[in-house]
Amino acid sequence: MKLDKEQVAHLAKLARLDLGEEKLEAVTKDFDSILPYVERIQAIDTSGVEPFAMPSKARGWRQDRAMEVDDYTRELILSNFPERSGDLLAAPGVFETPKK
């Protein structure tokens, strides 16, 4: 599979990446060298391979836990977020076009 520059530009837009013309050309060339490897991997017969799941005690997992902080620290953390409504942090929707 080979992607042309317009397809790469479309993928960049979906990923919300602002690539200039020079970077777009470089990424297109990168895809040209990466995608043949992906096609080779997809061609491997894995019908006899059992699915693998990471055990729950693996080192990569961490348990989420709420931590209490004083009012000053809490306000300091919240003040670093660009948009908020009271104590809620506002983030753009997944399917919305970001405002510039």
C-alpha angles and dihedrals in degrees: 000000000000125000123210124216094264092055091049090048089052091050090049090052091050089050089046092239118152103213120180120221093265094048091045090057091048093050091048089055090047090054089051090060098039103045096063088059090051090052090051091051092048090054093060114109107238098165093117096045118102117227113258125220124188111247114249093241094058116133092241093069124085129184116240113231134171116245124203117229133178120259094258094053092044092052091046091054093046092047091062092063113091097223131024143156109213106305093342121098115225118217129174116264118258094242098039126100108244118245116243 
